Amino acid sequence: QGPQGSQALSRAMKGEKQSLLGGSKVVYAGTEAPRSVNSIIESASGPAAQRVEGLLYEADDRQPDPVCWGYDQTIISVLARLPFLHTFATISFFVYFGHVWLLMSHPALAVGVILFFVAYGVTRFWIMWISAFRGIAILNTSDKRDPSYFRDLPRPGATMLFDSVYHAVMVPAYKEPLDKLRQTLDTIASQSVARNIIVCMAMEERDPKGAETAETLRAEYGPRLAGFCYAIHPVVQGEVPGKSSNENWAARCIKRKVVDEMRINPDNVVITTCDADTFFHNNYFAAVSHNFIIDGEGRYHKFYLPVTNFMPNVYAVPAICDTRYTVLSVGRISEMANPLATPFPLAIYSLPLRLAHRAEYWDPFVIPEDWHMYFRCVFADQGRVEPRRIMLLVGTEAVEGKDYFDTIRETYDQSVRWQWGAIDMGYLIMKVCVGTDVPAWKRARLLIQAYDHHLFAVTMGMCLIVAPFLYGKIPVELTTDIWTGGFAFVMLKSVMIWVWGIHIIIHFAFLCSADAMLRRNVLRNRMHFYMDEGGASEGYRRWTRLMLFPVADVFLFLIPTIHAHARMFYSSQFNYVPSAKLGGRPLPPQVPDCGCGGGDTGADDSA
């Protein structure tokens, strides 16, 4: 453990009391200290305790155990070809074999398949929008809560104090603009529990200015937090440079420092990962602390998920990109508010350090890290892991390139990287086959959810687009009078065009309404959210931008998905390039912080 760890262990064996971070346990010769002593420690704030500062260069040595006799990466590489094979086979059958063979020999079956797709799509449509409006209402209520709301909530039967929960926040960064990192740290330092937060900048050895940037930020933000440190991920043969490998190194360094050397109780530490352009709600970490405490022993089997939003700077990007990010944001709200869904993490999430350690931390050999880490934890924890929804909105910016067309290209490239997450299907299939200690229903649910998101929804959308032109001449019997039983034959093409036409109009109306509700009630006055008043943000100009959603779905979702699947089939290796941010645009003027982390409650008009 190094000289510091050896000295700490020596003092512990002698029964000496140490200065520790809040929430730690003082150990007397291998036994827990009297409750009176630990009460003092648990109630201590960050500055009163030992701090975590500077470069962390020693990491926990826990390494992943091989699963399939050491052939894990080979098996995953082979299974990475499945998404393209599935997409190609489904579309080929639907476009050619179905049109030629199925239509000629079994037209009723062809109609049944198409109507199943239509019914499934319509059902998802209404579930999504009902959940979206429900979610916006919940966010609006949550956004207006006082900064002390979660601290003051009753917690009957709680086994730990509110201030005994510490948050280790990893901020992965690689050649990020300093001003962008400052924006992220602004929202962390403005938290109502900032004195319980340790920030760890997860830097890259490839970045020649990584250490300089981290030291600059430490001098600016360190005094406002419980600790500010940084870990520089070394270049290791076989590891994939990117967010996941940076998180792996940073998390292991945090564990070595705060647990092995400083003897902090790992049961009281929650580790959070985010992007370099993440704008946290002012009450996010307080909400995580509250839910972490009330979850009891179940807290060590939870992922804490905020509502990820991509709209802080949508007015600075082309209309097609703006529309795509707005649709993504509304869709995430719907997923988080849907009581029938089990949401997976998306870019920003928190989990207990104990759970991350049990799962052997983040995988340094992959590009997609959020779903992958969730799957790792589920199988490492014998299927007990469940998501806990934190209904507070957390922002992350849309991509901005050097100019109009560069921004569109960067957005397309980002979509390809996101759809590269389908490579997790191979990993999940392997774990489903060998993870027999996880209940079968749990494994089946994970597989179905991942399949629906990465494969089925994509191929269904593409098939429904071409269906009216391939199967449109099939006659369909429709009842025209329910009282007399009268019926008429119409072409399937007419039925599909009417169904989709009506739902596209409804979708557009709902999208405009949800967008207005979000901007006016939830996003307004949020720190580092650029909500343009007037101009492109209101009236027909805003509606005109949102009318591009069908084009955005095709060119920034469907086509990038096929592109990603084809690249995975050719090679499972991916060169990770961070998305462009800011694009030279000056930072927007900031609204004074009202202390609520969201909508202006009017509690402090003098601000």
C-alpha positions in Angstrom: 0.0 0.0 0.0 3.0 2.3 0.1 4.6 4.1 3.0 1.5 6.1 3.9 -0.7 3.1 3.9 1.8 1.1 6.1 2.0 4.0 8.6 -1.8 4.2 8.7 -2.1 0.5 9.2 0.5 0.6 12.0 -1.3 3.4 13.8 -4.6 1.5 13.5 -3.1 -1.7 15.0 -1.9 0.4 18.0 -5.4 1.7 18.5 -4.6 5.3 17.5 -7.3 7.6 16.3 -6.7 9.2 12.8 -8.1 12.2 11.1 -10.4 10.8 8.5 -13.0 12.0 5.9 -16.6 12.2 7.2 -18.4 8.9 7.2 -15.3 6.9 8.0 -15.0 4.5 11.0 -12.2 4.8 13.5 -10.7 1.4 14.2 -9.3 0.4 17.6 -7.1 -2.7 17.3 -9.4 -4.3 14.7 -12.7 -3.4 16.4 -15.1 -0.5 15.7 -14.7 2.6 18.0 -17.4 3.7 20.4 -20.4 5.2 18.8 -19.6 8.6 20.3 -16.3 8.8 18.4 -17.8 7.8 15.1 -20.6 10.3 15.5 -18.1 13.1 15.6 -16.3 11.7 12.5 -19.6 11.2 10.6 -20.7 14.8 11.3 -17.5 16.3 10.1 -17.4 18.3 6.9 -14.8 18.1 4.1 -12.4 20.8 5.2 -12.3 19.5 8.8 -11.1 16.2 7.6 -8.1 14.8 5.7 -8.2 16.0 2.1 -7.5 14.2 -1.2 -5.3 16.5 -3.3 -3.0 16.4 -6.3 -1.9 13.5 -8.5 -3.0 10.0 -7.7 -0.4 7.6 -9.2 -1.1 4.3 -7.4 -4.1 2.2 -8.4 -5.9 -0.7 -6.9 -4.5 -3.9 -8.3 -7.8 -5.7 -8.8 -8.0 -7.0 -12.3 -10.9 -8.8 -14.1 -10.9 -12.5 -14.0 -11.1 -14.4 -17.3 -14.6 -15.7 -18.1 -14.4 -18.1 -21.0 -11.0 -19.7 -20.4 -9.3 -16.4 -21.3 -10.9 -16.1 -24.7 -13.3 -13.3 -23.7 -12.0 -10.7 -26.1 -11.9 -13.2 -29.0 -15.5 -14.4 -28.4 -16.7 -10.8 -28.1 -14.9 -9.9 -31.3 -16.6 -12.7 -33.1 -20.0 -11.8 -31.7 -19.5 -8.2 -32.7 -20.5 -9.2 -36.2 -24.0 -10.1 -35.1 -25.6 -6.6 -35.3 -24.7 -6.2 -39.0 -25.8 -9.8 -39.8 -29.1 -9.2 -38.0 -29.7 -5.9 -39.7 -28.7 -7.1 -43.2 -30.6 -10.4 -42.9 -33.8 -8.7 -41.6 -33.9 -5.9 -44.3 -32.9 -8.4 -47.1 -35.7 -10.7 -46.1 -38.2 -7.9 -45.8 -37.2 -6.2 -49.0 -36.5 -9.1 -51.3 -37.5 -12.5 -50.0 -40.6 -11.3 -48.3 -41.6 -9.2 -51.3 -41.0 -12.0 -53.8 -41.7 -15.2 -51.9 -43.8 -14.4 -48.9 -46.1 -12.0 -50.8 -46.7 -14.5 -53.6 -47.2 -17.6 -51.5 -48.5 -16.3 -48.1 -49.9 -12.8 -48.5 -51.9 -13.1 -45.2 -48.7 -13.8 -43.3 -47.0 -10.8 -45.0 -49.9 -8.6 -43.9 -49.8 -10.0 -40.4 -46.1 -9.2 -40.0 -46.5 -5.7 -41.3 -49.6 -5.0 -39.0 -47.6 -6.4 -36.1 -44.9 -3.8 -36.8 -47.5 -1.1 -37.1 -49.2 -2.0 -33.9 -46.0 -2.3 -32.0 -44.8 1.1 -33.3 -48.2 2.8 -32.4 -48.1 1.3 -28.9 -44.6 2.5 -28.3 -45.6 5.9 -29.6 -48.4 6.5 -27.1 -46.5 5.0 -24.2 -43.6 7.3 -25.0 -45.6 10.5 -25.1 -47.7 9.7 -22.0 -44.5 9.0 -20.1 -42.8 12.1 -21.5 -45.5 14.5 -20.3 -45.6 12.7 -17.0 -41.8 13.1 -16.7 -41.8 16.8 -17.6 -44.4 17.4 -14.8 -42.2 15.5 -12.3 -39.1 17.4 -13.4 -40.9 20.7 -13.1 -41.9 19.9 -9.5 -38.4 18.6 -8.6 -36.7 21.6 -10.1 -38.4 24.0 -7.7 -37.3 22.4 -4.5 -35.1 24.2 -2.0 -31.4 23.3 -1.8 -32.0 21.9 1.7 -34.9 19.8 0.6 -33.2 16.4 0.6 -31.1 17.1 3.6 -34.3 17.9 5.7 -36.3 14.9 4.5 -37.1 12.4 7.2 -35.2 9.1 7.0 -36.8 6.8 9.6 -34.6 3.8 10.4 -31.6 5.2 8.6 -28.3 3.6 9.6 -26.1 6.5 8.5 -26.1 10.3 8.7 -26.7 12.5 5.7 -23.2 14.1 5.8 -21.5 10.7 6.2 -22.1 10.0 2.4 -19.2 11.1 0.3 -19.2 11.4 -3.5 -16.2 10.7 -5.7 -16.8 12.4 -9.1 -14.7 11.3 -12.0 -14.5 13.8 -14.9 -12.9 12.1 -17.9 -11.1 14.6 -20.1 -8.8 14.5 -23.1 -7.6 17.9 -24.6 -10.9 19.5 -23.5 -11.1 23.3 -23.5 -10.3 24.7 -20.1 -13.4 26.9 -20.1 -15.6 23.8 -20.8 -14.2 22.0 -17.8 -14.7 25.1 -15.7 -18.4 25.0 -16.6 -18.7 21.4 -15.5 -16.9 22.1 -12.2 -19.0 25.2 -11.7 -22.1 23.0 -11.4 -20.3 20.5 -9.1 -18.9 23.2 -6.8 -22.4 24.8 -6.6 -23.9 21.6 -5.2 -25.7 21.9 -1.9 -23.4 19.1 -0.6 -20.2 20.4 -2.2 -18.2 19.8 1.0 -18.9 16.1 0.6 -17.6 15.9 -3.0 -14.2 14.8 -4.1 -13.5 15.5 -7.8 -11.0 13.4 -9.7 -10.0 14.5 -13.2 -9.5 11.4 -15.2 -6.9 12.5 -17.6 -4.9 10.8 -20.5 -1.2 10.3 -20.7 -1.5 11.2 -24.4 -2.6 14.7 -23.4 0.7 16.7 -22.9 -1.2 19.4 -21.0 -3.3 17.1 -18.9 -1.4 17.6 -15.6 -1.2 21.4 -16.2 -4.9 21.6 -16.8 -5.7 19.6 -13.7 -3.5 21.6 -11.5 -5.0 24.9 -12.8 -8.5 23.6 -12.0 -7.4 22.2 -8.6 -6.2 25.7 -7.6 -9.5 27.2 -8.6 -12.0 24.7 -7.3 -10.2 22.6 -4.7 -11.0 25.0 -1.8 -14.8 24.7 -2.6 -14.8 20.9 -2.4 -13.9 18.1 0.0 -11.0 17.2 -2.3 -9.6 17.7 -5.8 -7.3 15.2 -7.4 -6.4 13.9 -10.8 -5.3 10.6 -12.3 -3.3 10.3 -15.5 -4.2 7.1 -17.3 -1.0 5.5 -18.7 -0.9 4.0 -22.2 -1.2 0.3 -21.7 -0.8 -2.3 -24.4 -4.2 -3.7 -25.4 -6.3 -1.1 -23.6 -8.6 1.1 -25.7 -7.9 4.9 -25.2 -11.2 6.5 -24.2 -13.6 7.3 -21.4 -14.0 3.7 -20.1 -10.2 3.1 -19.7 -9.8 6.5 -18.1 -12.6 5.7 -15.6 -11.0 2.3 -14.9 -7.7 3.9 -13.9 -9.3 6.9 -12.0 -11.6 4.6 -10.0 -8.8 2.3 -9.0 -6.7 5.3 -7.9 -9.6 6.7 -5.9 -10.1 3.3 -4.2 -6.3 2.9 -3.4 -6.1 6.5 -1.9 -9.3 6.9 0.1 -9.8 3.2 1.2 -6.4 1.5 1.3 -4.3 4.5 2.4 -6.8 6.8 4.3 -8.9 3.9 5.6 -12.2 5.5 4.5 -15.2 3.2 4.8 -16.0 2.2 1.2 -19.6 1.5 2.2 -20.1 5.3 2.5 -18.6 6.3 -0.8 -20.6 6.8 -4.0 -18.7 7.1 -7.3 -20.1 9.2 -10.1 -19.0 9.4 -13.7 -19.9 12.1 -16.2 -18.7 13.8 -19.4 -16.4 16.8 -19.6 -19.4 19.0 -20.5 -21.9 17.8 -17.8 -24.0 20.4 -16.1 -25.4 18.9 -12.9 -28.6 20.0 -11.2 -27.7 21.8 -8.0 -29.5 19.1 -5.9 -28.3 16.0 -7.8 -25.8 14.8 -5.3 -28.0 15.6 -2.3 -30.7 13.6 -3.9 -28.3 10.7 -4.4 -27.2 10.9 -0.8 -30.8 10.8 0.4 -31.8 7.8 -1.8 -28.5 6.0 -0.9 -29.4 6.2 2.8 -33.1 5.2 2.6 -32.3 2.3 0.3 -30.8 0.5 3.3 -28.7 -2.6 2.5 -30.2 -2.4 -1.0 -28.1 0.7 -1.7 -25.1 -1.5 -2.6 -27.1 -3.0 -5.5 -28.3 0.3 -7.1 -27.4 2.5 -10.1 -28.5 6.1 -9.5 -29.6 7.6 -12.8 -30.4 11.3 -13.5 -32.4 12.5 -16.5 -29.8 13.2 -19.2 -30.6 16.2 -21.4 -28.8 17.4 -24.6 -30.3 20.8 -24.9 -27.9 23.3 -23.2 -26.7 24.7 -26.5 -29.2 23.5 -29.2 -29.7 27.0 -30.5 -26.1 27.2 -31.5 -26.2 24.1 -33.8 -27.9 23.6 -37.2 -31.7 22.9 -37.2 -31.3 19.2 -38.1 -28.9 18.7 -35.2 -31.1 20.8 -32.8 -34.1 18.6 -33.7 -32.2 15.4 -33.1 -30.9 16.4 -29.7 -34.4 17.7 -28.7 -36.0 14.4 -29.7 -33.3 12.5 -27.8 -33.9 14.6 -24.7 -37.6 14.1 -24.7 -37.1 10.4 -25.3 -34.9 10.0 -22.3 -37.4 11.8 -20.1 -40.0 9.4 -21.3 -37.8 6.4 -20.6 -37.1 7.6 -17.1 -40.7 8.4 -16.3 -42.1 5.2 -17.8 -43.1 2.9 -14.9 -43.1 -0.1 -17.2 -39.5 0.4 -18.4 -36.2 -0.4 -16.7 -33.8 2.4 -17.9 -30.2 1.7 -18.5 -27.5 4.4 -17.6 -26.8 7.1 -20.2 -23.4 8.8 -20.0 -24.0 10.2 -16.4 -24.7 8.0 -13.4 -23.7 7.1 -9.9 -23.1 3.8 -8.1 -21.6 2.6 -4.8 -17.8 2.2 -4.7 -18.4 -1.2 -3.3 -20.3 -2.3 -6.3 -17.8 -0.8 -8.8 -15.0 -2.7 -6.9 -17.0 -6.0 -7.0 -17.4 -5.6 -10.8 -13.7 -5.0 -11.2 -14.3 -1.4 -12.2 -14.9 -0.1 -15.8 -13.7 -2.2 -18.7 -10.5 -0.7 -20.2 -10.9 -2.7 -23.4 -14.2 -1.2 -24.7 -15.5 2.1 -26.1 -19.1 2.1 -24.9 -19.0 2.3 -21.1 -22.4 3.1 -19.6 -24.4 0.0 -20.6 -21.3 -2.1 -20.4 -20.6 -1.1 -16.8 -24.2 -1.8 -15.9 -24.0 -5.3 -17.4 -20.7 -5.9 -15.6 -22.3 -5.0 -12.3 -25.4 -7.0 -12.9 -23.4 -10.2 -13.5 -20.9 -9.5 -10.8 -23.7 -8.9 -8.3 -25.7 -12.1 -9.2 -28.5 -10.1 -10.8 -29.4 -8.0 -7.8 -28.5 -4.6 -9.5 -31.5 -2.3 -10.3 -31.7 1.3 -11.4 -32.9 4.0 -9.1 -34.4 7.0 -10.9 -33.2 10.4 -9.8 -35.8 12.7 -11.4 -33.5 15.7 -11.8 -32.3 17.0 -15.1 -28.6 16.9 -15.9 -27.3 18.5 -19.1 -24.6 17.6 -21.6 -24.0 19.7 -24.7 -24.8 19.0 -28.3 -21.8 18.7 -30.6 -20.4 21.9 -32.1 -17.9 21.8 -35.0 -16.0 24.6 -36.7 -18.9 25.6 -39.0 -22.4 24.7 -40.1 -21.5 21.6 -42.1 -18.7 20.5 -39.8 -21.2 20.4 -36.9 -23.5 18.2 -38.9 -20.6 15.9 -39.7 -19.5 15.8 -36.1 -23.1 15.0 -35.0 -23.2 12.2 -37.5 -19.9 10.8 -36.2 -21.2 11.0 -32.6 -24.3 9.0 -33.7 -22.0 6.3 -35.2 -20.1 6.2 -31.9 -23.3 5.9 -29.9 -24.6 3.1 -32.1 -21.3 1.3 -31.7 -22.8 0.4 -28.3 -24.4 -2.5 -30.2 -21.1 -4.2 -29.7 -22.3 -4.9 -26.2 -24.7 -7.4 -27.6 -21.8 -9.8 -28.0 -20.6 -9.2 -24.5 -24.2 -9.6 -23.1 -24.8 -12.9 -25.0 -21.5 -14.3 -23.6 -22.4 -13.3 -20.1 -26.0 -14.6 -20.4 -24.6 -18.0 -21.4 -22.0 -18.2 -18.6 -23.6 -16.2 -15.9 -25.8 -19.0 -14.5 -25.7 -17.4 -11.0 -28.0 -14.7 -12.3 -31.7 -15.6 -12.5 -32.8 -16.7 -15.9 -35.6 -14.2 -16.1 -33.2 -11.4 -15.3 -30.8 -12.5 -18.1 -33.7 -12.8 -20.5 -35.0 -9.3 -19.6 -31.5 -7.7 -20.2 -31.1 -9.4 -23.5 -34.6 -8.4 -24.7 -34.2 -4.8 -23.7 -30.8 -4.5 -25.4 -32.1 -6.3 -28.5 -35.1 -4.0 -28.7 -33.0 -0.8 -28.4 -30.0 -1.7 -30.6 -31.5 -4.0 -33.2 -35.2 -4.4 -33.3 -36.3 -0.8 -33.2 -33.8 0.1 -35.9 -34.8 -2.6 -38.3 -38.5 -2.1 -37.6 -38.2 1.6 -38.5 -36.4 0.9 -41.8 -38.9 -1.9 -42.7 -41.9 0.3 -42.1 -40.4 3.1 -44.3 -40.2 0.8 -47.3 -43.3 -1.4 -46.5 -45.9 0.8 -48.3 -43.9 0.6 -51.5 -43.2 -3.1 -51.4 -46.5 -4.4 -49.9 -48.8 -1.6 -50.6 -50.9 -3.4 -53.2 -52.2 -6.1 -50.8 -55.9 -5.6 -50.3 -57.0 -5.4 -46.7 -60.6 -5.9 -45.5 -61.8 -3.0 -43.3 -65.1 -2.8 -41.4 -67.0 0.3 -42.5 -70.1 -0.1 -40.4 -69.9 -1.8 -37.0 -73.7 -2.1 -36.8 -74.5 -3.8 -40.1 -71.1 -5.5 -40.5 -70.4 -3.7 -43.8 -66.8 -3.8 -45.0 -64.7 -2.6 -47.9 -61.3 -3.6 -49.4 -58.6 -1.0 -49.4 -54.9 -1.1 -50.3 -52.5 -1.7 -47.5 -50.5 1.3 -48.7 -53.5 3.6 -48.0 -53.9 2.2 -44.5 -50.2 2.7 -43.6 -50.0 6.2 -45.1 -53.1 7.3 -43.1 -51.8 5.7 -39.9 -48.4 7.2 -40.1 -49.6 10.5 -41.4 -51.9 11.0 -38.4 -49.2 10.0 -36.0 -46.5 12.2 -37.6 -48.9 15.2 -37.1 -49.6 14.2 -33.5 -45.9 13.6 -32.9 -45.0 17.1 -34.2 -47.7 18.7 -32.0 -46.5 16.8 -28.9 -42.9 17.6 -29.7 -43.5 21.3 -29.9 -45.5 21.2 -26.7 -42.9 19.2 -24.8 -40.1 21.4 -26.1 -41.9 24.6 -24.9 -42.7 23.1 -21.5 -39.1 22.1 -21.0 -37.6 25.4 -22.1 -40.0 27.6 -20.1 -40.4 25.6 -16.9 -37.4 23.3 -16.4 -34.4 24.6 -18.4 -34.8 28.3 -18.0 -32.3 29.9 -15.7 -30.2 26.7 -15.4 -26.5 27.3 -15.0 -24.8 27.1 -18.4 -28.0 26.3 -20.3 -28.3 28.7 -23.2 -32.0 29.2 -23.6 -32.4 31.9 -26.2 -35.3 34.3 -25.5 -37.2 35.0 -28.7 -35.6 34.4 -32.1 -35.2 30.8 -33.1 -36.6 29.6 -29.7 -40.2 30.8 -30.1 -43.2 30.6 -32.4 -43.1 29.5 -36.0 -39.3 29.7 -36.2 -38.9 27.0 -33.5 -41.7 24.9 -35.0 -40.0 25.1 -38.4 -36.8 23.7 -36.9 -38.7 20.9 -35.2 -40.4 19.9 -38.4 -37.1 18.4 -39.5 -37.5 15.4 -37.0 -38.2 12.8 -39.8 -35.1 13.9 -41.7 -33.1 14.0 -38.5 -34.2 10.5 -37.6 -33.2 9.1 -40.9 -29.8 10.9 -41.4 -28.7 11.1 -37.8 -30.1 7.8 -36.4 -31.0 5.1 -39.0 -28.1 5.7 -41.4 -25.5 6.0 -38.7 -26.8 2.8 -37.1 -26.3 0.9 -40.4 -22.9 2.6 -40.7 -21.8 1.5 -37.2 -23.1 -2.1 -37.7 -21.2 -2.3 -41.0 -17.9 -1.0 -39.4 -18.3 -3.6 -36.5 -18.6 -6.3 -39.1 -15.5 -5.2 -40.8 -13.5 -4.7 -37.6 -14.3 -4.6 -33.9 -11.5 -2.1 -33.4 -12.6 1.5 -33.0 -10.5 4.7 -32.9 -12.2 6.8 -30.3 -12.2 10.6 -31.0 -13.9 12.9 -28.5 -16.7 15.0 -29.9 -16.1 18.7 -30.8 -17.4 21.1 -28.2 -17.9 24.9 -28.2 -16.5 25.3 -31.7 -15.0 28.7 -31.0 -18.4 30.1 -29.9 -18.1 32.5 -27.0 -19.6 31.3 -23.8 -23.3 32.4 -23.3 -24.1 35.0 -20.6 -24.9 33.3 -17.4 -27.9 33.8 -15.2 -27.1 34.5 -11.6 -27.5 31.3 -9.5 -30.7 31.4 -7.5 -29.5 28.6 -5.3 -32.1 26.2 -6.5 -30.2 24.5 -9.3 -33.1 25.0 -11.7 -36.1 27.2 -12.2 -36.2 30.6 -10.5 -38.4 30.2 -7.4 -38.3 33.8 -6.6 -36.9 33.0 -3.2 -34.0 35.5 -3.7 -35.1 38.2 -6.1 -32.0 40.3 -5.2 -29.8 37.7 -6.8 
